[in-house]
Amino acid sequence: MYDFSAEPGNNELTVNEGEIITITNPDVGGGWLEGRNSKGERGLVPTDYVEILPSDGKDQFACGNSVADQAFFDSLSASTAQANASAANSSNQVSSGSDPWSAWNASKPANWESSDGWGAKPEGAAAQRSAANNWDSAFGHPQAYQGPATGDDDDWDEDWDEPKSSPYFKDPESAEAGGAQRGNSRASSSSMKLPLNKFPGFAKPGMEQYLLAKQLAKPKEKIPIIVGDYGPMWVYPSSTFDCVVADPRKGSKMYGLKSYIEYQLTPTNTNRSVNHRYKHFDWLYERLLVKFGSAIPIPSLPDKQVTGRFEEEFIKMRMERLQAWMTRMCRHPVISESEVFQQFLNFRDEKEWKTGKRKAEKDELVGVMIFSTMEPEAPDLDLVEIEQKCDAVGKFTKAMDDGVKELLNVGQEHWKRCTGPLPKEYQKIGKALQSLATVFSSSGYQGETDLNDAITEAGKTYEEIASLVAEQPKKDLHFLMECNHEYKGFLGCFPDILGAHKGAIEKVKESDKLVATSKITPQDKQNMVKRVGTMSYALQAEMNHFHSNRIYDYNSVIRLYLEQQAQFYETIAQKLRQALGRFPVM
Amino acid sequence: MYDFSAEPGNNELTVNEGEIITITNPDVGGGWLEGRNSKGERGLVPTDYVEILPSDGKDQFACGNSVADQAFFDSLSASTAQANASAANSSNQVSSGSDPWSAWNASKPANWESSDGWGAKPEGAAAQRSAANNWDSAFGHPQAYQGPATGDDDDWDEDWDEPKSSPYFKDPESAEAGGAQRGNSRASSSSMKLPLNKFPGFAKPGMEQYLLAKQLAKPKEKIPIIVGDYGPMWVYPSSTFDCVVADPRKGSKMYGLKSYIEYQLTPTNTNRSVNHRYKHFDWLYERLLVKFGSAIPIPSLPDKQVTGRFEEEFIKMRMERLQAWMTRMCRHPVISESEVFQQFLNFRDEKEWKTGKRKAEKDELVGVMIFSTMEPEAPDLDLVEIEQKCDAVGKFTKAMDDGVKELLNVGQEHWKRCTGPLPKEYQKIGKALQSLATVFSSSGYQGETDLNDAITEAGKTYEEIASLVAEQPKKDLHFLMECNHEYKGFLGCFPDILGAHKGAIEKVKESDKLVATSKITPQDKQNMVKRVGTMSYALQAEMNHFHSNRIYDYNSVIRLYLEQQAQFYETIAQKLRQALGRFPVM
């Protein structure tokens, strides 16, 4: 069905699209089967790279696409590789490294476009579009969003892994800028660059298609926007659900050659569990990003990590973050109700999962086309108002991004101190007091046993305090950091979202010229304004969702922090009073 | 009366001993008079460098010593300068710098002697002794313990000042080893080297004189030693007193050219105040060291400081330390009852002070001769027991010195953190929270005012916590540090004290040879053992005094520390709970 390149020495078999192989063992486990190709070579092939040929009913599999398709894919992957390369170059040229906000600070909207690559070469992008005219066929191919050297569908984890970036809590010494790094690694560079690099023509061409199409297809899926007390809002489902991520289990495949961690996901509404590996989460993330990323910030998944992938601590932390991510998704009225998300949680068997997966990958309502599914029950907006709203969101999200980063930096620094030098110091105080008590006990002077015992106890108390201090950040600062990391992830999506909006607004502004030269009709322009209005309503609805979540989240997390901090200091005071009580009164 | 070298440009007049000058103004203030010498030169001379000639009753003053005396002093000061130079050399050669304990770690008693200069050249020292046979005449001269370039009796402060050494709390960045430095600067190098450098022949010759004298003079002053429940002890006076050091005032002399700080001292038993400058404290310290230093640890005075001498903070700190020093002295049964100490606190006028000062400087019962005033009411000790006691004290004081230094180092480090990076970090947390609240307030979303106000308050709370953290060490750690500094000072005296004891024990050990060669009689040897026994009783009495004070002091200061720390953490917890209470419950 798809090209599959065997990894040398891995007992794998390279297959090409359209090639027919003979199955020798239909299931060796872990999603692999053993097959033999026309040359008689035998080896392992991922089961979802092949399809049972229904035509003759024999033990034969074939990749489902024609040779003509193959040529198309080849040309596509060449242009994709090219896009990747040039995107890598341009991202190196961005002034403040990977800061997606760097463009936002510049006043000229042109900068926006050039720095993030949107509309910088509208003609080139349009040209690319013709090659990638079918998003589905391009994006439906798993290799389209794998790295250039990949091929083993079951080893996304390994293949995709970026150089190890330690989260702030892993290595307090080296992770100086860990907070910033982490947030950027996926949230900004990845979540922002990905649609640009990997889906050439995602922005502008989709935008023109959306703004100028004579009639938008009326899709079955409708995303309603209503106007509530706080302005435009998504419609919240009558019953909500969460999804419990639990029970991380090490699985293996390839006779134990490859191992991975599988998580159990249990939606609270069905209470029926499904299992997913990290790579499946990543698949879902990519689908959501492709589909909703122009309208809704899709926070990045927790970092992947090559080394120490199976360390207990790491697994626990990743699960916690996957849980937080899933909860976010479940909380979102649009995402939680989407077919791809529902399918991810509710498939009944492997086959249903794969069918759903392929369907999702073929979804055409992606990119800015998502706005075509939205029908705000609200009056049309004029362009000035639209632009103001967009600018206000930009200003706020940029400012909040700064605020969140400040808090993360401070928190990072504080974490390091609380887990490093500070407890070491308390331990030293404790040891020094105990040493002194030992010396005192050697004085030979009578009647100082009580004092020396008390000093020893005071010393032990300071050692206990050292442990309390070192452990405390896990009980409070951790949650404050996690919350801010999540928001940093959200906020990192806004340059893209706002870029789409700005791009649309610019298109409308340019449209007078097009009307004047009769390239479009006045009615076309009317439609464009209305559609940009729809985008604006969507942005406002999303912002209202964002704000209400933000208020809830920050209230909760700061309360938790203060409560835990207060308890912490109370505990220390109590321990000190206990130690004090042991001293003889003279 | 004494040589006085005028400082150039200071309107001073150089006078030599025996020179007769004519007074032109008997009191220009600040202890100076204006005079004219035989050459007709006029200038200022310190009043206590001259003496009114009673012989003819005219307005003439003369230095009271004969020309023959002058020759003696010249020869003496030459040998003193020499001794200073060689002592400076040898102190550079001591292995671990200024650590007075370095010798203690070596097992051979010979090292003791060579490293601290005691008895290294017994013959040379004995030779020097013949020149300095009259301690009184040598030590009574103020120049005998001033630096080589000095001459202005009224400017001890300036002339004696060592290079500025910051106490631990002055400059947390540069004072890394401030604790160690401070304790050593006077306590060890000064208090140990001074009697050796400046009083050549202080140790050995005095020791032989004490151990071998046919009959000890029965002085009026007796220092009793009794045996109590805890062993040998000093006799404590029935009524004790303290001395309040207060009201530091800037004074000036020389028409405002020179200024100094004067402190008011009020003994609690008389409630009558006297004023003293730092240099007077230093004079008292030197006298006590000369007189009691072989038997009793005389803690060094707080450091002198050239720059910023009149800064409020410095004056306050120095006064606090002078107070602590005076309280220590008042608490000591031998020192507090001594004539020199009493006279320091109870002189009625300038004249009485000067008379007492001169008398003290002429005191012959100094160095090891102090033991001749002690009469233990206890059975004689044998040499083995004496040596064991001495070793035990050495072991304990060395171990405690280590313990105290450890605590000082840790405390120093903790002080730096608590006054530097830690509050800065809390401040940053506070600022970050307030920034976030400001950003949140700009959201335009309704109904989040309560939350944002609460976050702002939480931020301010963290700024308050920053101040609390930064101020706290002054309330608790300070006292723990001061107490340990004081004990470091005490402990730094023990190498000298123990050196005297070890030296005496060695002498007794050598005495069999002397008896065999009939250089001394068996009775002489008996006397020697008895006198070393007296020294041992004195050491035990002093150690018992030391221990009882130590127990009291450490109990008090650790209790204070724990109490203050507990209160500190309780205050923080309370503030956090207050901040928490402002958050809306959702």
HADDOCK unambig.tbl for C-alpha pairs under 7 A between the chains (distance, minus, plus):
assign (segid A and resid 396 and name CA) (segid B and resid 442 and name CA) 6.93 0.50 0.50
assign (segid A and resid 396 and name CA) (segid B and resid 443 and name CA) 6.24 0.50 0.50
assign (segid A and resid 399 and name CA) (segid B and resid 439 and name CA) 6.19 0.50 0.50
assign (segid A and resid 400 and name CA) (segid B and resid 436 and name CA) 6.91 0.50 0.50
assign (segid A and resid 400 and name CA) (segid B and resid 439 and name CA) 5.91 0.50 0.50
assign (segid A and resid 403 and name CA) (segid B and resid 432 and name CA) 6.75 0.50 0.50
assign (segid A and resid 403 and name CA) (segid B and resid 435 and name CA) 6.16 0.50 0.50
assign (segid A and resid 403 and name CA) (segid B and resid 436 and name CA) 5.20 0.50 0.50
assign (segid A and resid 406 and name CA) (segid B and resid 432 and name CA) 6.03 0.50 0.50
assign (segid A and resid 407 and name CA) (segid B and resid 429 and name CA) 6.91 0.50 0.50
assign (segid A and resid 407 and name CA) (segid B and resid 432 and name CA) 5.29 0.50 0.50
assign (segid A and resid 410 and name CA) (segid B and resid 428 and name CA) 6.42 0.50 0.50
assign (segid A and resid 410 and name CA) (segid B and resid 429 and name CA) 6.14 0.50 0.50
assign (segid A and resid 414 and name CA) (segid B and resid 425 and name CA) 6.71 0.50 0.50
assign (segid A and resid 425 and name CA) (segid B and resid 414 and name CA) 6.70 0.50 0.50
assign (segid A and resid 428 and name CA) (segid B and resid 410 and name CA) 6.43 0.50 0.50
assign (segid A and resid 429 and name CA) (segid B and resid 407 and name CA) 6.90 0.50 0.50
assign (segid A and resid 429 and name CA) (segid B and resid 410 and name CA) 6.13 0.50 0.50
assign (segid A and resid 432 and name CA) (segid B and resid 403 and name CA) 6.77 0.50 0.50
assign (segid A and resid 432 and name CA) (segid B and resid 406 and name CA) 6.04 0.50 0.50
assign (segid A and resid 432 and name CA) (segid B and resid 407 and name CA) 5.29 0.50 0.50
assign (segid A and resid 435 and name CA) (segid B and resid 403 and name CA) 6.19 0.50 0.50
assign (segid A and resid 436 and name CA) (segid B and resid 400 and name CA) 6.93 0.50 0.50
assign (segid A and resid 436 and name CA) (segid B and resid 403 and name CA) 5.23 0.50 0.50
assign (segid A and resid 439 and name CA) (segid B and resid 399 and name CA) 6.22 0.50 0.50
assign (segid A and resid 439 and name CA) (segid B and resid 400 and name CA) 5.92 0.50 0.50
assign (segid A and resid 442 and name CA) (segid B and resid 396 and name CA) 6.95 0.50 0.50
assign (segid A and resid 443 and name CA) (segid B and resid 396 and name CA) 6.25 0.50 0.50
assign (segid A and resid 445 and name CA) (segid B and resid 547 and name CA) 6.93 0.50 0.50
assign (segid A and resid 448 and name CA) (segid B and resid 551 and name CA) 6.93 0.50 0.50
assign (segid A and resid 451 and name CA) (segid B and resid 555 and name CA) 6.63 0.50 0.50
assign (segid A and resid 547 and name CA) (segid B and resid 445 and name CA) 6.95 0.50 0.50
assign (segid A and resid 551 and name CA) (segid B and resid 448 and name CA) 6.95 0.50 0.50
assign (segid A and resid 555 and name CA) (segid B and resid 451 and name CA) 6.63 0.50 0.50
assign (segid A and resid 559 and name CA) (segid B and resid 580 and name CA) 6.07 0.50 0.50
assign (segid A and resid 559 and name CA) (segid B and resid 583 and name CA) 6.99 0.50 0.50
assign (segid A and resid 562 and name CA) (segid B and resid 576 and name CA) 5.98 0.50 0.50
assign (segid A and resid 562 and name CA) (segid B and resid 580 and name CA) 5.97 0.50 0.50
assign (segid A and resid 563 and name CA) (segid B and resid 577 and name CA) 6.97 0.50 0.50
assign (segid A and resid 563 and name CA) (segid B and resid 580 and name CA) 6.82 0.50 0.50
assign (segid A and resid 566 and name CA) (segid B and resid 573 and name CA) 4.34 0.50 0.50
assign (segid A and resid 566 and name CA) (segid B and resid 576 and name CA) 5.63 0.50 0.50
assign (segid A and resid 566 and name CA) (segid B and resid 577 and name CA) 6.23 0.50 0.50
assign (segid A and resid 569 and name CA) (segid B and resid 569 and name CA) 5.30 0.50 0.50
assign (segid A and resid 569 and name CA) (segid B and resid 570 and name CA) 6.63 0.50 0.50
assign (segid A and resid 569 and name CA) (segid B and resid 572 and name CA) 6.91 0.50 0.50
assign (segid A and resid 569 and name CA) (segid B and resid 573 and name CA) 5.40 0.50 0.50
assign (segid A and resid 570 and name CA) (segid B and resid 569 and name CA) 6.63 0.50 0.50
assign (segid A and resid 570 and name CA) (segid B and resid 570 and name CA) 5.95 0.50 0.50
assign (segid A and resid 570 and name CA) (segid B and resid 573 and name CA) 5.90 0.50 0.50
assign (segid A and resid 572 and name CA) (segid B and resid 569 and name CA) 6.91 0.50 0.50
assign (segid A and resid 573 and name CA) (segid B and resid 566 and name CA) 4.33 0.50 0.50
assign (segid A and resid 573 and name CA) (segid B and resid 569 and name CA) 5.40 0.50 0.50
assign (segid A and resid 573 and name CA) (segid B and resid 570 and name CA) 5.90 0.50 0.50
assign (segid A and resid 576 and name CA) (segid B and resid 562 and name CA) 5.97 0.50 0.50
assign (segid A and resid 576 and name CA) (segid B and resid 566 and name CA) 5.63 0.50 0.50
assign (segid A and resid 577 and name CA) (segid B and resid 563 and name CA) 6.94 0.50 0.50
assign (segid A and resid 577 and name CA) (segid B and resid 566 and name CA) 6.21 0.50 0.50
assign (segid A and resid 580 and name CA) (segid B and resid 559 and name CA) 6.07 0.50 0.50
assign (segid A and resid 580 and name CA) (segid B and resid 562 and name CA) 5.97 0.50 0.50
assign (segid A and resid 580 and name CA) (segid B and resid 563 and name CA) 6.81 0.50 0.50
